[in-house]
Amino acid sequence: MNRCMRIMCMVEDGKDGIHTFVQQYAQKFLLEGLIQPVNATHVRVIVCGQREAIENFIDALHHGVVEKMIRGIEMEPIFKDRDYRGVFRVIE
């Protein structure tokens, strides 16, 4: 069963590594979606895919919290609002 999540990540100011970190795990778990900066300390992540893959992705994000890459995470399920065409994009 497919599902989609909107995840807001609070990051250290100017933390560039978050994009690579998130994209790497999205690709590892075969998720589609995007990561987009909201402001200097927040990024929005939209991921869509299999339920188990999304749960593994969220576990990876929590690992990022442990590594001090991410300060906090807010998540909510959403309806897929567009076709991501099977890829995960970084929007800068």
PyMOL Python script that loads the backbone (N, CA, C, O; Angstrom):
from pymol import cmd

cmd.read_pdbstr("""\
ATOM      1  N   MET A   1       0.836  -1.181   0.000  1.00  0.00           N
ATOM      2  CA  MET A   1       0.000   0.000   0.000  1.00  0.00           C
ATOM      3  C   MET A   1       0.882   1.246   0.000  1.00  0.00           C
ATOM      4  O   MET A   1       1.796   1.363   0.817  1.00  0.00           O
ATOM      5  N   ASN A   2       0.613   2.161  -0.901  1.00  0.00           N
ATOM      6  CA  ASN A   2       1.376   3.405  -0.973  1.00  0.00           C
ATOM      7  C   ASN A   2       0.799   4.438  -0.030  1.00  0.00           C
ATOM      8  O   ASN A   2      -0.402   4.464   0.239  1.00  0.00           O
ATOM      9  N   ARG A   3       1.675   5.283   0.462  1.00  0.00           N
ATOM     10  CA  ARG A   3       1.251   6.414   1.274  1.00  0.00           C
ATOM     11  C   ARG A   3       2.238   7.554   1.088  1.00  0.00           C
ATOM     12  O   ARG A   3       3.336   7.358   0.568  1.00  0.00           O
ATOM     13  N   CYS A   4       1.842   8.741   1.514  1.00  0.00           N
ATOM     14  CA  CYS A   4       2.694   9.923   1.403  1.00  0.00           C
ATOM     15  C   CYS A   4       2.774  10.616   2.757  1.00  0.00           C
ATOM     16  O   CYS A   4       1.820  10.612   3.535  1.00  0.00           O
ATOM     17  N   MET A   5       3.926  11.205   3.016  1.00  0.00           N
ATOM     18  CA  MET A   5       4.142  11.944   4.261  1.00  0.00           C
ATOM     19  C   MET A   5       4.782  13.283   3.940  1.00  0.00           C
ATOM     20  O   MET A   5       5.633  13.393   3.057  1.00  0.00           O
ATOM     21  N   ARG A   6       4.348  14.307   4.684  1.00  0.00           N
ATOM     22  CA  ARG A   6       5.020  15.608   4.662  1.00  0.00           C
ATOM     23  C   ARG A   6       5.794  15.682   5.971  1.00  0.00           C
ATOM     24  O   ARG A   6       5.235  15.512   7.055  1.00  0.00           O
ATOM     25  N   ILE A   7       7.092  15.938   5.847  1.00  0.00           N
ATOM     26  CA  ILE A   7       7.974  15.964   7.009  1.00  0.00           C
ATOM     27  C   ILE A   7       8.696  17.302   7.034  1.00  0.00           C
ATOM     28  O   ILE A   7       9.357  17.682   6.068  1.00  0.00           O
ATOM     29  N   MET A   8       8.563  18.010   8.146  1.00  0.00           N
ATOM     30  CA  MET A   8       9.302  19.256   8.344  1.00  0.00           C
ATOM     31  C   MET A   8      10.486  18.936   9.250  1.00  0.00           C
ATOM     32  O   MET A   8      10.312  18.423  10.356  1.00  0.00           O
ATOM     33  N   CYS A   9      11.684  19.240   8.775  1.00  0.00           N
ATOM     34  CA  CYS A   9      12.900  18.998   9.548  1.00  0.00           C
ATOM     35  C   CYS A   9      13.484  20.336   9.965  1.00  0.00           C
ATOM     36  O   CYS A   9      13.682  21.230   9.142  1.00  0.00           O
ATOM     37  N   MET A  10      13.755  20.457  11.256  1.00  0.00           N
ATOM     38  CA  MET A  10      14.455  21.632  11.768  1.00  0.00           C
ATOM     39  C   MET A  10      15.941  21.293  11.782  1.00  0.00           C
ATOM     40  O   MET A  10      16.356  20.308  12.393  1.00  0.00           O
ATOM     41  N   VAL A  11      16.734  22.113  11.108  1.00  0.00           N
ATOM     42  CA  VAL A  11      18.164  21.841  10.954  1.00  0.00           C
ATOM     43  C   VAL A  11      18.977  23.003  11.505  1.00  0.00           C
ATOM     44  O   VAL A  11      18.468  24.098  11.742  1.00  0.00           O
ATOM     45  N   GLU A  12      20.249  22.722  11.697  1.00  0.00           N
ATOM     46  CA  GLU A  12      21.152  23.800  12.091  1.00  0.00           C
ATOM     47  C   GLU A  12      21.198  24.833  10.978  1.00  0.00           C
ATOM     48  O   GLU A  12      21.107  24.477   9.804  1.00  0.00           O
ATOM     49  N   ASP A  13      21.334  26.076  11.317  1.00  0.00           N
ATOM     50  CA  ASP A  13      21.364  27.159  10.344  1.00  0.00           C
ATOM     51  C   ASP A  13      22.435  26.899   9.291  1.00  0.00           C
ATOM     52  O   ASP A  13      23.610  26.730   9.615  1.00  0.00           O
ATOM     53  N   GLY A  14      22.016  26.869   8.031  1.00  0.00           N
ATOM     54  CA  GLY A  14      22.955  26.691   6.931  1.00  0.00           C
ATOM     55  C   GLY A  14      23.494  25.280   6.784  1.00  0.00           C
ATOM     56  O   GLY A  14      24.527  25.089   6.142  1.00  0.00           O
ATOM     57  N   LYS A  15      22.836  24.297   7.352  1.00  0.00           N
ATOM     58  CA  LYS A  15      23.307  22.914   7.291  1.00  0.00           C
ATOM     59  C   LYS A  15      23.054  22.355   5.900  1.00  0.00           C
ATOM     60  O   LYS A  15      21.923  21.988   5.581  1.00  0.00           O
ATOM     61  N   ASP A  16      24.090  22.284   5.064  1.00  0.00           N
ATOM     62  CA  ASP A  16      23.944  21.850   3.682  1.00  0.00           C
ATOM     63  C   ASP A  16      23.845  20.338   3.538  1.00  0.00           C
ATOM     64  O   ASP A  16      23.223  19.860   2.589  1.00  0.00           O
ATOM     65  N   GLY A  17      24.429  19.579   4.434  1.00  0.00           N
ATOM     66  CA  GLY A  17      24.473  18.136   4.307  1.00  0.00           C
ATOM     67  C   GLY A  17      23.124  17.452   4.381  1.00  0.00           C
ATOM     68  O   GLY A  17      23.000  16.289   4.000  1.00  0.00           O
ATOM     69  N   ILE A  18      22.109  18.155   4.866  1.00  0.00           N
ATOM     70  CA  ILE A  18      20.789  17.547   5.022  1.00  0.00           C
ATOM     71  C   ILE A  18      20.220  17.098   3.682  1.00  0.00           C
ATOM     72  O   ILE A  18      19.575  16.052   3.607  1.00  0.00           O
ATOM     73  N   HIS A  19      20.447  17.872   2.625  1.00  0.00           N
ATOM     74  CA  HIS A  19      19.901  17.509   1.316  1.00  0.00           C
ATOM     75  C   HIS A  19      20.457  16.167   0.841  1.00  0.00           C
ATOM     76  O   HIS A  19      19.705  15.302   0.393  1.00  0.00           O
ATOM     77  N   THR A  20      21.757  16.001   0.939  1.00  0.00           N
ATOM     78  CA  THR A  20      22.406  14.762   0.523  1.00  0.00           C
ATOM     79  C   THR A  20      21.949  13.597   1.393  1.00  0.00           C
ATOM     80  O   THR A  20      21.659  12.513   0.887  1.00  0.00           O
ATOM     81  N   PHE A  21      21.887  13.824   2.692  1.00  0.00           N
ATOM     82  CA  PHE A  21      21.462  12.799   3.649  1.00  0.00           C
ATOM     83  C   PHE A  21      20.058  12.297   3.320  1.00  0.00           C
ATOM     84  O   PHE A  21      19.827  11.090   3.238  1.00  0.00           O
ATOM     85  N   VAL A  22      19.123  13.227   3.133  1.00  0.00           N
ATOM     86  CA  VAL A  22      17.733  12.864   2.852  1.00  0.00           C
ATOM     87  C   VAL A  22      17.613  12.202   1.483  1.00  0.00           C
ATOM     88  O   VAL A  22      16.932  11.186   1.348  1.00  0.00           O
ATOM     89  N   GLN A  23      18.260  12.759   0.476  1.00  0.00           N
ATOM     90  CA  GLN A  23      18.171  12.187  -0.867  1.00  0.00           C
ATOM     91  C   GLN A  23      18.745  10.769  -0.900  1.00  0.00           C
ATOM     92  O   GLN A  23      18.188   9.890  -1.557  1.00  0.00           O
ATOM     93  N   GLN A  24      19.837  10.549  -0.209  1.00  0.00           N
ATOM     94  CA  GLN A  24      20.464   9.232  -0.182  1.00  0.00           C
ATOM     95  C   GLN A  24      19.493   8.188   0.372  1.00  0.00           C
ATOM     96  O   GLN A  24      19.347   7.112  -0.207  1.00  0.00           O
ATOM     97  N   TYR A  25      18.830   8.496   1.486  1.00  0.00           N
ATOM     98  CA  TYR A  25      17.913   7.534   2.088  1.00  0.00           C
ATOM     99  C   TYR A  25      16.622   7.401   1.287  1.00  0.00           C
ATOM    100  O   TYR A  25      16.051   6.311   1.237  1.00  0.00           O
ATOM    101  N   ALA A  26      16.154   8.453   0.672  1.00  0.00           N
ATOM    102  CA  ALA A  26      14.959   8.352  -0.176  1.00  0.00           C
ATOM    103  C   ALA A  26      15.235   7.415  -1.351  1.00  0.00           C
ATOM    104  O   ALA A  26      14.388   6.595  -1.705  1.00  0.00           O
ATOM    105  N   GLN A  27      16.399   7.534  -1.944  1.00  0.00           N
ATOM    106  CA  GLN A  27      16.754   6.658  -3.051  1.00  0.00           C
ATOM    107  C   GLN A  27      16.988   5.226  -2.576  1.00  0.00           C
ATOM    108  O   GLN A  27      16.615   4.274  -3.262  1.00  0.00           O
ATOM    109  N   LYS A  28      17.597   5.073  -1.418  1.00  0.00           N
ATOM    110  CA  LYS A  28      17.847   3.738  -0.865  1.00  0.00           C
ATOM    111  C   LYS A  28      16.540   2.975  -0.669  1.00  0.00           C
ATOM    112  O   LYS A  28      16.473   1.775  -0.936  1.00  0.00           O
ATOM    113  N   PHE A  29      15.498   3.672  -0.201  1.00  0.00           N
ATOM    114  CA  PHE A  29      14.221   3.021   0.076  1.00  0.00           C
ATOM    115  C   PHE A  29      13.219   3.156  -1.075  1.00  0.00           C
ATOM    116  O   PHE A  29      12.033   2.869  -0.912  1.00  0.00           O
ATOM    117  N   LEU A  30      13.712   3.597  -2.244  1.00  0.00           N
ATOM    118  CA  LEU A  30      12.901   3.694  -3.461  1.00  0.00           C
ATOM    119  C   LEU A  30      11.669   4.580  -3.277  1.00  0.00           C
ATOM    120  O   LEU A  30      10.571   4.233  -3.710  1.00  0.00           O
ATOM    121  N   LEU A  31      11.867   5.711  -2.640  1.00  0.00           N
ATOM    122  CA  LEU A  31      10.787   6.665  -2.426  1.00  0.00           C
ATOM    123  C   LEU A  31      10.849   7.760  -3.479  1.00  0.00           C
ATOM    124  O   LEU A  31      11.915   8.066  -4.013  1.00  0.00           O
ATOM    125  N   GLU A  32       9.713   8.335  -3.766  1.00  0.00           N
ATOM    126  CA  GLU A  32       9.663   9.491  -4.659  1.00  0.00           C
ATOM    127  C   GLU A  32       9.204  10.692  -3.856  1.00  0.00           C
ATOM    128  O   GLU A  32       8.580  10.547  -2.805  1.00  0.00           O
ATOM    129  N   GLY A  33       9.518  11.887  -4.358  1.00  0.00           N
ATOM    130  CA  GLY A  33       9.116  13.105  -3.668  1.00  0.00           C
ATOM    131  C   GLY A  33      10.125  14.205  -3.851  1.00  0.00           C
ATOM    132  O   GLY A  33      10.744  14.338  -4.907  1.00  0.00           O
ATOM    133  N   LEU A  34      10.287  15.011  -2.782  1.00  0.00           N
ATOM    134  CA  LEU A  34      11.193  16.155  -2.882  1.00  0.00           C
ATOM    135  C   LEU A  34      11.637  16.627  -1.518  1.00  0.00           C
ATOM    136  O   LEU A  34      11.017  16.326  -0.499  1.00  0.00           O
ATOM    137  N   ILE A  35      12.731  17.377  -1.523  1.00  0.00           N
ATOM    138  CA  ILE A  35      13.171  18.135  -0.355  1.00  0.00           C
ATOM    139  C   ILE A  35      13.332  19.566  -0.818  1.00  0.00           C
ATOM    140  O   ILE A  35      13.893  19.832  -1.881  1.00  0.00           O
ATOM    141  N   GLN A  36      12.828  20.494   0.000  1.00  0.00           N
ATOM    142  CA  GLN A  36      12.812  21.902  -0.378  1.00  0.00           C
ATOM    143  C   GLN A  36      13.040  22.769   0.856  1.00  0.00           C
ATOM    144  O   GLN A  36      12.400  22.553   1.885  1.00  0.00           O
ATOM    145  N   PRO A  37      13.939  23.742   0.770  1.00  0.00           N
ATOM    146  CA  PRO A  37      14.128  24.636   1.919  1.00  0.00           C
ATOM    147  C   PRO A  37      12.900  25.516   2.119  1.00  0.00           C
ATOM    148  O   PRO A  37      12.298  25.990   1.155  1.00  0.00           O
ATOM    149  N   VAL A  38      12.540  25.725   3.373  1.00  0.00           N
ATOM    150  CA  VAL A  38      11.449  26.627   3.713  1.00  0.00           C
ATOM    151  C   VAL A  38      12.039  27.956   4.168  1.00  0.00           C
ATOM    152  O   VAL A  38      11.584  29.027   3.765  1.00  0.00           O
ATOM    153  N   ASN A  39      13.054  27.867   5.013  1.00  0.00           N
ATOM    154  CA  ASN A  39      13.819  29.038   5.455  1.00  0.00           C
ATOM    155  C   ASN A  39      15.195  28.546   5.897  1.00  0.00           C
ATOM    156  O   ASN A  39      15.566  27.412   5.591  1.00  0.00           O
ATOM    157  N   ALA A  40      15.949  29.364   6.601  1.00  0.00           N
ATOM    158  CA  ALA A  40      17.329  29.005   6.948  1.00  0.00           C
ATOM    159  C   ALA A  40      17.424  27.808   7.895  1.00  0.00           C
ATOM    160  O   ALA A  40      18.463  27.151   7.954  1.00  0.00           O
ATOM    161  N   THR A  41      16.347  27.516   8.639  1.00  0.00           N
ATOM    162  CA  THR A  41      16.422  26.443   9.626  1.00  0.00           C
ATOM    163  C   THR A  41      15.396  25.331   9.432  1.00  0.00           C
ATOM    164  O   THR A  41      15.302  24.438  10.273  1.00  0.00           O
ATOM    165  N   HIS A  42      14.633  25.361   8.354  1.00  0.00           N
ATOM    166  CA  HIS A  42      13.619  24.328   8.114  1.00  0.00           C
ATOM    167  C   HIS A  42      13.652  23.862   6.660  1.00  0.00           C
ATOM    168  O   HIS A  42      13.810  24.663   5.739  1.00  0.00           O
ATOM    169  N   VAL A  43      13.500  22.562   6.478  1.00  0.00           N
ATOM    170  CA  VAL A  43      13.328  21.999   5.137  1.00  0.00           C
ATOM    171  C   VAL A  43      12.066  21.145   5.136  1.00  0.00           C
ATOM    172  O   VAL A  43      11.728  20.506   6.131  1.00  0.00           O
ATOM    173  N   ARG A  44      11.380  21.149   4.001  1.00  0.00           N
ATOM    174  CA  ARG A  44      10.170  20.344   3.818  1.00  0.00           C
ATOM    175  C   ARG A  44      10.545  19.134   2.979  1.00  0.00           C
ATOM    176  O   ARG A  44      11.193  19.258   1.941  1.00  0.00           O
ATOM    177  N   VAL A  45      10.128  17.966   3.443  1.00  0.00           N
ATOM    178  CA  VAL A  45      10.367  16.726   2.723  1.00  0.00           C
ATOM    179  C   VAL A  45       9.009  16.091   2.441  1.00  0.00           C
ATOM    180  O   VAL A  45       8.199  15.908   3.350  1.00  0.00           O
ATOM    181  N   ILE A  46       8.770  15.760   1.189  1.00  0.00           N
ATOM    182  CA  ILE A  46       7.584  15.008   0.796  1.00  0.00           C
ATOM    183  C   ILE A  46       8.079  13.666   0.282  1.00  0.00           C
ATOM    184  O   ILE A  46       8.893  13.616  -0.640  1.00  0.00           O
ATOM    185  N   VAL A  47       7.593  12.576   0.871  1.00  0.00           N
ATOM    186  CA  VAL A  47       7.973  11.244   0.401  1.00  0.00           C
ATOM    187  C   VAL A  47       6.720  10.416   0.167  1.00  0.00           C
ATOM    188  O   VAL A  47       5.761  10.473   0.937  1.00  0.00           O
ATOM    189  N   CYS A  48       6.752   9.653  -0.906  1.00  0.00           N
ATOM    190  CA  CYS A  48       5.658   8.746  -1.245  1.00  0.00           C
ATOM    191  C   CYS A  48       6.254   7.391  -1.592  1.00  0.00           C
ATOM    192  O   CYS A  48       7.286   7.297  -2.256  1.00  0.00           O
ATOM    193  N   GLY A  49       5.588   6.355  -1.134  1.00  0.00           N
ATOM    194  CA  GLY A  49       6.060   5.011  -1.444  1.00  0.00           C
ATOM    195  C   GLY A  49       5.384   3.983  -0.562  1.00  0.00           C
ATOM    196  O   GLY A  49       4.357   4.253   0.061  1.00  0.00           O
ATOM    197  N   GLN A  50       5.971   2.809  -0.520  1.00  0.00           N
ATOM    198  CA  GLN A  50       5.448   1.716   0.284  1.00  0.00           C
ATOM    199  C   GLN A  50       5.549   2.066   1.769  1.00  0.00           C
ATOM    200  O   GLN A  50       6.503   2.713   2.202  1.00  0.00           O
ATOM    201  N   ARG A  51       4.559   1.630   2.536  1.00  0.00           N
ATOM    202  CA  ARG A  51       4.489   1.939   3.972  1.00  0.00           C
ATOM    203  C   ARG A  51       5.791   1.552   4.693  1.00  0.00           C
ATOM    204  O   ARG A  51       6.331   2.354   5.455  1.00  0.00           O
ATOM    205  N   GLU A  52       6.286   0.362   4.466  1.00  0.00           N
ATOM    206  CA  GLU A  52       7.501  -0.092   5.151  1.00  0.00           C
ATOM    207  C   GLU A  52       8.705   0.766   4.771  1.00  0.00           C
ATOM    208  O   GLU A  52       9.543   1.066   5.621  1.00  0.00           O
ATOM    209  N   ALA A  53       8.799   1.161   3.508  1.00  0.00           N
ATOM    210  CA  ALA A  53       9.908   2.010   3.055  1.00  0.00           C
ATOM    211  C   ALA A  53       9.859   3.371   3.740  1.00  0.00           C
ATOM    212  O   ALA A  53      10.893   3.913   4.130  1.00  0.00           O
ATOM    213  N   ILE A  54       8.656   3.923   3.884  1.00  0.00           N
ATOM    214  CA  ILE A  54       8.533   5.220   4.561  1.00  0.00           C
ATOM    215  C   ILE A  54       8.907   5.093   6.031  1.00  0.00           C
ATOM    216  O   ILE A  54       9.557   5.979   6.584  1.00  0.00           O
ATOM    217  N   GLU A  55       8.503   4.004   6.665  1.00  0.00           N
ATOM    218  CA  GLU A  55       8.885   3.799   8.069  1.00  0.00           C
ATOM    219  C   GLU A  55      10.402   3.691   8.216  1.00  0.00           C
ATOM    220  O   GLU A  55      10.974   4.239   9.158  1.00  0.00           O
ATOM    221  N   ASN A  56      11.052   2.992   7.295  1.00  0.00           N
ATOM    222  CA  ASN A  56      12.523   2.898   7.327  1.00  0.00           C
ATOM    223  C   ASN A  56      13.165   4.263   7.094  1.00  0.00           C
ATOM    224  O   ASN A  56      14.174   4.589   7.719  1.00  0.00           O
ATOM    225  N   PHE A  57      12.587   5.057   6.202  1.00  0.00           N
ATOM    226  CA  PHE A  57      13.090   6.400   5.925  1.00  0.00           C
ATOM    227  C   PHE A  57      12.980   7.273   7.181  1.00  0.00           C
ATOM    228  O   PHE A  57      13.911   8.006   7.516  1.00  0.00           O
ATOM    229  N   ILE A  58      11.853   7.191   7.863  1.00  0.00           N
ATOM    230  CA  ILE A  58      11.663   7.975   9.090  1.00  0.00           C
ATOM    231  C   ILE A  58      12.663   7.543  10.156  1.00  0.00           C
ATOM    232  O   ILE A  58      13.201   8.380  10.881  1.00  0.00           O
ATOM    233  N   ASP A  59      12.911   6.238  10.252  1.00  0.00           N
ATOM    234  CA  ASP A  59      13.946   5.758  11.182  1.00  0.00           C
ATOM    235  C   ASP A  59      15.303   6.370  10.847  1.00  0.00           C
ATOM    236  O   ASP A  59      16.058   6.739  11.747  1.00  0.00           O
ATOM    237  N   ALA A  60      15.614   6.478   9.563  1.00  0.00           N
ATOM    238  CA  ALA A  60      16.881   7.084   9.139  1.00  0.00           C
ATOM    239  C   ALA A  60      16.930   8.557   9.539  1.00  0.00           C
ATOM    240  O   ALA A  60      17.980   9.050   9.952  1.00  0.00           O
ATOM    241  N   LEU A  61      15.798   9.266   9.420  1.00  0.00           N
ATOM    242  CA  LEU A  61      15.763  10.667   9.839  1.00  0.00           C
ATOM    243  C   LEU A  61      16.020  10.797  11.340  1.00  0.00           C
ATOM    244  O   LEU A  61      16.722  11.710  11.776  1.00  0.00           O
ATOM    245  N   HIS A  62      15.458   9.891  12.121  1.00  0.00           N
ATOM    246  CA  HIS A  62      15.708   9.918  13.560  1.00  0.00           C
ATOM    247  C   HIS A  62      17.180   9.657  13.857  1.00  0.00           C
ATOM    248  O   HIS A  62      17.715  10.179  14.835  1.00  0.00           O
ATOM    249  N   HIS A  63      17.835   8.860  13.028  1.00  0.00           N
ATOM    250  CA  HIS A  63      19.282   8.653  13.160  1.00  0.00           C
ATOM    251  C   HIS A  63      20.010   9.974  12.902  1.00  0.00           C
ATOM    252  O   HIS A  63      21.022  10.264  13.541  1.00  0.00           O
ATOM    253  N   GLY A  64      19.491  10.776  11.961  1.00  0.00           N
ATOM    254  CA  GLY A  64      20.061  12.098  11.700  1.00  0.00           C
ATOM    255  C   GLY A  64      19.936  13.014  12.907  1.00  0.00           C
ATOM    256  O   GLY A  64      20.800  13.861  13.136  1.00  0.00           O
ATOM    257  N   VAL A  65      18.872  12.854  13.678  1.00  0.00           N
ATOM    258  CA  VAL A  65      18.707  13.630  14.910  1.00  0.00           C
ATOM    259  C   VAL A  65      19.811  13.249  15.894  1.00  0.00           C
ATOM    260  O   VAL A  65      20.410  14.115  16.532  1.00  0.00           O
ATOM    261  N   VAL A  66      20.073  11.957  16.009  1.00  0.00           N
ATOM    262  CA  VAL A  66      21.118  11.474  16.910  1.00  0.00           C
ATOM    263  C   VAL A  66      22.474  12.032  16.494  1.00  0.00           C
ATOM    264  O   VAL A  66      23.295  12.375  17.345  1.00  0.00           O
ATOM    265  N   GLU A  67      22.709  12.124  15.193  1.00  0.00           N
ATOM    266  CA  GLU A  67      23.987  12.639  14.690  1.00  0.00           C
ATOM    267  C   GLU A  67      24.059  14.169  14.707  1.00  0.00           C
ATOM    268  O   GLU A  67      25.032  14.746  14.222  1.00  0.00           O
ATOM    269  N   LYS A  68      23.048  14.821  15.255  1.00  0.00           N
ATOM    270  CA  LYS A  68      22.995  16.288  15.371  1.00  0.00           C
ATOM    271  C   LYS A  68      22.835  16.992  14.032  1.00  0.00           C
ATOM    272  O   LYS A  68      23.079  18.194  13.930  1.00  0.00           O
ATOM    273  N   MET A  69      22.429  16.254  13.005  1.00  0.00           N
ATOM    274  CA  MET A  69      22.209  16.849  11.698  1.00  0.00           C
ATOM    275  C   MET A  69      20.825  17.509  11.652  1.00  0.00           C
ATOM    276  O   MET A  69      20.620  18.518  10.977  1.00  0.00           O
ATOM    277  N   ILE A  70      19.880  16.908  12.393  1.00  0.00           N
ATOM    278  CA  ILE A  70      18.503  17.388  12.432  1.00  0.00           C
ATOM    279  C   ILE A  70      18.143  17.661  13.890  1.00  0.00           C
ATOM    280  O   ILE A  70      18.398  16.832  14.763  1.00  0.00           O
ATOM    281  N   ARG A  71      17.546  18.832  14.151  1.00  0.00           N
ATOM    282  CA  ARG A  71      17.175  19.185  15.524  1.00  0.00           C
ATOM    283  C   ARG A  71      15.782  18.715  15.901  1.00  0.00           C
ATOM    284  O   ARG A  71      15.500  18.517  17.082  1.00  0.00           O
ATOM    285  N   GLY A  72      14.920  18.536  14.939  1.00  0.00           N
ATOM    286  CA  GLY A  72      13.563  18.111  15.237  1.00  0.00           C
ATOM    287  C   GLY A  72      12.822  17.738  13.973  1.00  0.00           C
ATOM    288  O   GLY A  72      13.187  18.148  12.871  1.00  0.00           O
ATOM    289  N   ILE A  73      11.768  16.948  14.153  1.00  0.00           N
ATOM    290  CA  ILE A  73      10.995  16.462  13.020  1.00  0.00           C
ATOM    291  C   ILE A  73       9.508  16.561  13.345  1.00  0.00           C
ATOM    292  O   ILE A  73       9.078  16.185  14.436  1.00  0.00           O
ATOM    293  N   GLU A  74       8.733  17.065  12.400  1.00  0.00           N
ATOM    294  CA  GLU A  74       7.272  17.054  12.490  1.00  0.00           C
ATOM    295  C   GLU A  74       6.758  16.335  11.254  1.00  0.00           C
ATOM    296  O   GLU A  74       7.190  16.627  10.139  1.00  0.00           O
ATOM    297  N   MET A  75       5.835  15.393  11.445  1.00  0.00           N
ATOM    298  CA  MET A  75       5.343  14.588  10.327  1.00  0.00           C
ATOM    299  C   MET A  75       3.823  14.596  10.275  1.00  0.00           C
ATOM    300  O   MET A  75       3.144  14.692  11.298  1.00  0.00           O
ATOM    301  N   GLU A  76       3.307  14.490   9.051  1.00  0.00           N
ATOM    302  CA  GLU A  76       1.871  14.314   8.877  1.00  0.00           C
ATOM    303  C   GLU A  76       1.614  13.576   7.572  1.00  0.00           C
ATOM    304  O   GLU A  76       2.271  13.837   6.564  1.00  0.00           O
ATOM    305  N   PRO A  77       0.659  12.656   7.595  1.00  0.00           N
ATOM    306  CA  PRO A  77       0.300  11.974   6.351  1.00  0.00           C
ATOM    307  C   PRO A  77      -0.447  12.943   5.434  1.00  0.00           C
ATOM    308  O   PRO A  77      -1.194  13.804   5.901  1.00  0.00           O
ATOM    309  N   ILE A  78      -0.239  12.794   4.139  1.00  0.00           N
ATOM    310  CA  ILE A  78      -0.919  13.654   3.162  1.00  0.00           C
ATOM    311  C   ILE A  78      -1.409  12.797   2.003  1.00  0.00           C
ATOM    312  O   ILE A  78      -0.992  11.651   1.836  1.00  0.00           O
ATOM    313  N   PHE A  79      -2.298  13.372   1.210  1.00  0.00           N
ATOM    314  CA  PHE A  79      -2.690  12.749  -0.046  1.00  0.00           C
ATOM    315  C   PHE A  79      -1.701  13.196  -1.108  1.00  0.00           C
ATOM    316  O   PHE A  79      -1.262  14.346  -1.116  1.00  0.00           O
ATOM    317  N   LYS A  80      -1.363  12.304  -1.979  1.00  0.00           N
ATOM    318  CA  LYS A  80      -0.428  12.622  -3.063  1.00  0.00           C
ATOM    319  C   LYS A  80      -1.059  13.708  -3.925  1.00  0.00           C
ATOM    320  O   LYS A  80      -2.129  13.513  -4.502  1.00  0.00           O
ATOM    321  N   ASP A  81      -0.386  14.855  -4.008  1.00  0.00           N
ATOM    322  CA  ASP A  81      -0.945  16.008  -4.712  1.00  0.00           C
ATOM    323  C   ASP A  81      -0.418  16.170  -6.135  1.00  0.00           C
ATOM    324  O   ASP A  81      -0.946  16.971  -6.905  1.00  0.00           O
ATOM    325  N   ARG A  82       0.626  15.410  -6.487  1.00  0.00           N
ATOM    326  CA  ARG A  82       1.144  15.462  -7.855  1.00  0.00           C
ATOM    327  C   ARG A  82       1.942  14.208  -8.152  1.00  0.00           C
ATOM    328  O   ARG A  82       2.244  13.416  -7.260  1.00  0.00           O
ATOM    329  N   ASP A  83       2.271  14.046  -9.407  1.00  0.00           N
ATOM    330  CA  ASP A  83       3.032  12.884  -9.843  1.00  0.00           C
ATOM    331  C   ASP A  83       4.524  13.222  -9.765  1.00  0.00           C
ATOM    332  O   ASP A  83       5.005  14.107 -10.472  1.00  0.00           O
ATOM    333  N   TYR A  84       5.243  12.514  -8.906  1.00  0.00           N
ATOM    334  CA  TYR A  84       6.680  12.747  -8.758  1.00  0.00           C
ATOM    335  C   TYR A  84       7.486  11.909  -9.731  1.00  0.00           C
ATOM    336  O   TYR A  84       8.716  11.969  -9.724  1.00  0.00           O
ATOM    337  N   ARG A  85       6.818  11.131 -10.567  1.00  0.00           N
ATOM    338  CA  ARG A  85       7.402  10.348 -11.654  1.00  0.00           C
ATOM    339  C   ARG A  85       8.506   9.395 -11.194  1.00  0.00           C
ATOM    340  O   ARG A  85       9.464   9.133 -11.921  1.00  0.00           O
ATOM    341  N   GLY A  86       8.349   8.887  -9.979  1.00  0.00           N
ATOM    342  CA  GLY A  86       9.260   7.862  -9.501  1.00  0.00           C
ATOM    343  C   GLY A  86      10.640   8.339  -9.091  1.00  0.00           C
ATOM    344  O   GLY A  86      11.539   7.519  -8.906  1.00  0.00           O
ATOM    345  N   VAL A  87      10.836   9.651  -8.943  1.00  0.00           N
ATOM    346  CA  VAL A  87      12.155  10.160  -8.548  1.00  0.00           C
ATOM    347  C   VAL A  87      12.039  11.031  -7.306  1.00  0.00           C
ATOM    348  O   VAL A  87      10.954  11.483  -6.941  1.00  0.00           O
ATOM    349  N   PHE A  88      13.179  11.255  -6.669  1.00  0.00           N
ATOM    350  CA  PHE A  88      13.254  12.148  -5.522  1.00  0.00           C
ATOM    351  C   PHE A  88      14.093  13.348  -5.933  1.00  0.00           C
ATOM    352  O   PHE A  88      15.242  13.199  -6.350  1.00  0.00           O
ATOM    353  N   ARG A  89      13.519  14.529  -5.813  1.00  0.00           N
ATOM    354  CA  ARG A  89      14.177  15.758  -6.290  1.00  0.00           C
ATOM    355  C   ARG A  89      14.630  16.630  -5.120  1.00  0.00           C
ATOM    356  O   ARG A  89      13.999  16.662  -4.063  1.00  0.00           O
ATOM    357  N   VAL A  90      15.731  17.330  -5.337  1.00  0.00           N
ATOM    358  CA  VAL A  90      16.212  18.357  -4.422  1.00  0.00           C
ATOM    359  C   VAL A  90      15.896  19.699  -5.063  1.00  0.00           C
ATOM    360  O   VAL A  90      16.383  20.000  -6.153  1.00  0.00           O
ATOM    361  N   ILE A  91      15.091  20.500  -4.396  1.00  0.00           N
ATOM    362  CA  ILE A  91      14.741  21.830  -4.889  1.00  0.00           C
ATOM    363  C   ILE A  91      15.461  22.835  -4.016  1.00  0.00           C
ATOM    364  O   ILE A  91      15.309  22.837  -2.795  1.00  0.00           O
ATOM    365  N   GLU A  92      16.238  23.682  -4.646  1.00  0.00           N
ATOM    366  CA  GLU A  92      17.033  24.647  -3.869  1.00  0.00           C
ATOM    367  C   GLU A  92      16.470  26.032  -3.984  1.00  0.00           C
ATOM    368  O   GLU A  92      17.010  26.969  -3.396  1.00  0.00           O
TER     369      GLU A  92
END
""", "prot")
cmd.dss("prot")
cmd.show_as("cartoon", "prot")
cmd.util.cbc("prot")
cmd.orient("prot")
